[in-house]
Amino acid sequence: MSDKTIPVSQLDFDGLRPPSPHLTSAHAAWRQRLRHFVDKDIAPHLDDWDKSGTFPDAVYKTAADAGLLGMGFPVELGGLDEPIDLYHRIIFSEEFHRLGSGVVFADLATHWIGLPPIISHGTDEMKDRIARPVLRGDKKMAFAVTEPSGGSDVSGLKTTAERRGDHFIVNGSKTLISGAMRADFILAAVRTGGPGMGGISLLVIEADRAGISRTPVPGLTWYNASIGTFTFDNVEVPVSNLIGTENRGFASLAGQLNIERFSGIAATLAMSRTCIAEAVAWAQQRETFGKRLVDHQAIRHKLIEMISALRVSYAYLDYCIDRFHRGDVPIADLSLLKIQGVKTLEHCAREAMHILAGQAYQGTTRVERIFRESRIFAIGGGTEEILKDLTARQLGF
Ligand SMILES: Cc1cc2nc3c(=O)[nH]c(=O)nc-3n(C[C@H](O)[C@H](O)[C@H](O)COP(=O)(O)OP(=O)(O)OC[C@H]3O[C@@H](n4cnc5c(N)ncnc54)[C@H](O)[C@@H]3O)c2cc1C
């Protein structure tokens, strides 16, 4: 092999993940299981789902039958009977985003945030009625915080749940909610008390209750028609649907939001790997001015900069996972890592689009899909500004 030849095997999706001493054979087996599912049950349909603007409900069932929806949930409620750690979640997210099928992940994994508070604080009846069918893939959940008046300032949310006897009366609206159009249950953040974070509670609301209407939100360059707006007009919800302590709703969620951030970071890095792999493959075969693209220094440097950003991000990810596994909750580092992951993805998506140029517009590469999907990662799970402010507070500014 000449010095000039890039060893392709190291620059494909798998080779681009820097080795980690923490990844075991159990993780490798889990990855293979997920890859098999994505390649068989998702990849062949992605283009059709793109055109139709949605994916079939049956995918929930197929994913549940493959043992995927139950990951990390109690076996007695239908969860997966295997020990898992954070790397299992990372790998789940990586494999779903490898081909740019992030929208499917966004809907399928909503219960990662929605179910844990119910399992920790809900009654046995609730666990039977909600957790079991969700983990079987028969019912679906949405997690609703954002309102038309804004998503960043959660402390300002306006949807009210006013106590009347043994019911709450819910009024208000939630928008941009993933999976809203097909959700059976909504885990909603509502105002039960005074202003600020201290007046917010979590309420499970059955989506077919009288007074609830929903309308789709046509997403920007996303093909997901199930994102929607809920409107609550004097909706009666039993007090027994309150999750956790009244007016302390966000305390029940904090842990899950950190997990969501980890899976968002994993998504950005997996998509970056796909962008780099496709750009490298194209740069090695496309010729301009009598030589391959990769033989032009400007292009070679672009590839190296992408790989460099990716490696830095993975080193930071492994560091944060290691701290998390030791019982630490590295909130500031997790926020910085999310910003770093998004920057890496946006850089890689842009540069890969640039290297592929016209080829990226012909519907034969994943880069174009990833380019379309990359922006949401800078918004969902905490925007850059919100995460920087959170970090600043953690650092004592
Ligand atoms: C595809 C998609 C799926 C989503 N799914 C869900 C879901 O399932 N459930 C859910 O609850 N929400 C969901 N959201 C909503 C998402 O959480 C919000 O879009 C996000 O929280 C930002 O809120 P916003 O859009 O109202 O922006 P705003 O809060 O109006 O902010 C606008 C801009 O101003 C910046 N900004 C705000 N405050 C400050 C400040 N103090 N200093 C500096 N800059 C500031 C923000 O960073 C942002 O860039 C989804 C959004 C999208 C696009």
Ligand as a Chemical Component Dictionary entry (heavy atoms), coordinates in Angstrom:
data_LIG
# 
_chem_comp.id                   LIG 
_chem_comp.type                 NON-POLYMER 
_chem_comp.pdbx_formal_charge   0 
_chem_comp.three_letter_code    LIG 
# 
loop_
_chem_comp_atom.comp_id 
_chem_comp_atom.atom_id 
_chem_comp_atom.alt_atom_id 
_chem_comp_atom.type_symbol 
_chem_comp_atom.charge 
_chem_comp_atom.model_Cartn_x 
_chem_comp_atom.model_Cartn_y 
_chem_comp_atom.model_Cartn_z 
_chem_comp_atom.pdbx_ordinal 
LIG C1  C1  C 0 -38.566 18.629 15.226 1  
LIG C2  C2  C 0 -38.843 19.047 16.626 2  
LIG C3  C3  C 0 -39.319 18.123 17.561 3  
LIG C4  C4  C 0 -39.640 18.540 18.862 4  
LIG N1  N1  N 0 -40.159 17.636 19.764 5  
LIG C5  C5  C 0 -40.569 18.083 20.976 6  
LIG C6  C6  C 0 -41.229 17.196 21.903 7  
LIG O1  O1  O 0 -41.410 15.994 21.633 8  
LIG N2  N2  N 0 -41.658 17.690 23.095 9  
LIG C7  C7  C 0 -41.464 19.006 23.436 10 
LIG O2  O2  O 0 -41.877 19.401 24.521 11 
LIG N3  N3  N 0 -40.839 19.877 22.592 12 
LIG C8  C8  C 0 -40.398 19.444 21.371 13 
LIG N4  N4  N 0 -39.792 20.313 20.499 14 
LIG C9  C9  C 0 -39.639 21.713 20.872 15 
LIG C10 C10 C 0 -38.231 22.109 21.283 16 
LIG O3  O3  O 0 -37.954 21.582 22.554 17 
LIG C11 C11 C 0 -38.195 23.665 21.265 18 
LIG O4  O4  O 0 -38.226 24.066 19.899 19 
LIG C12 C12 C 0 -36.976 24.202 21.957 20 
LIG O5  O5  O 0 -37.058 23.997 23.338 21 
LIG C13 C13 C 0 -36.801 25.717 21.711 22 
LIG O6  O6  O 0 -37.988 26.396 21.998 23 
LIG P1  P1  P 0 -38.615 27.416 20.918 24 
LIG O7  O7  O 0 -38.607 26.752 19.605 25 
LIG O8  O8  O 0 -39.921 27.880 21.434 26 
LIG O9  O9  O 0 -37.605 28.622 20.852 27 
LIG P2  P2  P 0 -37.566 29.882 21.835 28 
LIG O10 O10 O 0 -37.629 29.436 23.244 29 
LIG O11 O11 O 0 -38.566 30.882 21.381 30 
LIG O12 O12 O 0 -36.098 30.455 21.527 31 
LIG C14 C14 C 0 -35.786 31.038 20.247 32 
LIG C15 C15 C 0 -34.290 31.236 20.144 33 
LIG O13 O13 O 0 -33.854 32.151 21.140 34 
LIG C16 C16 C 0 -32.836 31.562 21.938 35 
LIG N5  N5  N 0 -33.002 31.988 23.326 36 
LIG C17 C17 C 0 -34.054 31.752 24.135 37 
LIG N6  N6  N 0 -33.818 32.266 25.347 38 
LIG C18 C18 C 0 -32.584 32.829 25.310 39 
LIG C19 C19 C 0 -31.742 33.513 26.256 40 
LIG N7  N7  N 0 -32.129 33.666 27.539 41 
LIG N8  N8  N 0 -30.549 33.977 25.849 42 
LIG C20 C20 C 0 -30.137 33.794 24.574 43 
LIG N9  N9  N 0 -30.865 33.143 23.644 44 
LIG C21 C21 C 0 -32.062 32.666 23.992 45 
LIG C22 C22 C 0 -33.033 30.052 21.815 46 
LIG O14 O14 O 0 -31.830 29.346 22.071 47 
LIG C23 C23 C 0 -33.484 29.940 20.374 48 
LIG O15 O15 O 0 -32.344 29.946 19.543 49 
LIG C24 C24 C 0 -39.438 19.888 19.226 50 
LIG C25 C25 C 0 -38.917 20.815 18.297 51 
LIG C26 C26 C 0 -38.640 20.421 17.018 52 
LIG C27 C27 C 0 -38.122 21.444 16.035 53 
# 
loop_
_chem_comp_bond.comp_id 
_chem_comp_bond.atom_id_1 
_chem_comp_bond.atom_id_2 
_chem_comp_bond.value_order 
_chem_comp_bond.pdbx_ordinal 
LIG C1  C2  SING 1  
LIG C2  C3  SING 2  
LIG C2  C26 DOUB 3  
LIG C3  C4  DOUB 4  
LIG C4  N1  SING 5  
LIG C4  C24 SING 6  
LIG N1  C5  DOUB 7  
LIG C5  C6  SING 8  
LIG C5  C8  SING 9  
LIG C6  O1  DOUB 10 
LIG C6  N2  SING 11 
LIG N2  C7  SING 12 
LIG C7  O2  DOUB 13 
LIG C7  N3  SING 14 
LIG N3  C8  DOUB 15 
LIG C8  N4  SING 16 
LIG N4  C9  SING 17 
LIG N4  C24 SING 18 
LIG C9  C10 SING 19 
LIG C10 O3  SING 20 
LIG C10 C11 SING 21 
LIG C11 O4  SING 22 
LIG C11 C12 SING 23 
LIG C12 O5  SING 24 
LIG C12 C13 SING 25 
LIG C13 O6  SING 26 
LIG O6  P1  SING 27 
LIG P1  O7  DOUB 28 
LIG P1  O8  SING 29 
LIG P1  O9  SING 30 
LIG O9  P2  SING 31 
LIG P2  O10 DOUB 32 
LIG P2  O11 SING 33 
LIG P2  O12 SING 34 
LIG O12 C14 SING 35 
LIG C14 C15 SING 36 
LIG C15 O13 SING 37 
LIG C15 C23 SING 38 
LIG O13 C16 SING 39 
LIG C16 N5  SING 40 
LIG C16 C22 SING 41 
LIG N5  C17 SING 42 
LIG N5  C21 SING 43 
LIG C17 N6  DOUB 44 
LIG N6  C18 SING 45 
LIG C18 C19 SING 46 
LIG C18 C21 DOUB 47 
LIG C19 N7  SING 48 
LIG C19 N8  DOUB 49 
LIG N8  C20 SING 50 
LIG C20 N9  DOUB 51 
LIG N9  C21 SING 52 
LIG C22 O14 SING 53 
LIG C22 C23 SING 54 
LIG C23 O15 SING 55 
LIG C24 C25 DOUB 56 
LIG C25 C26 SING 57 
LIG C26 C27 SING 58 
# 
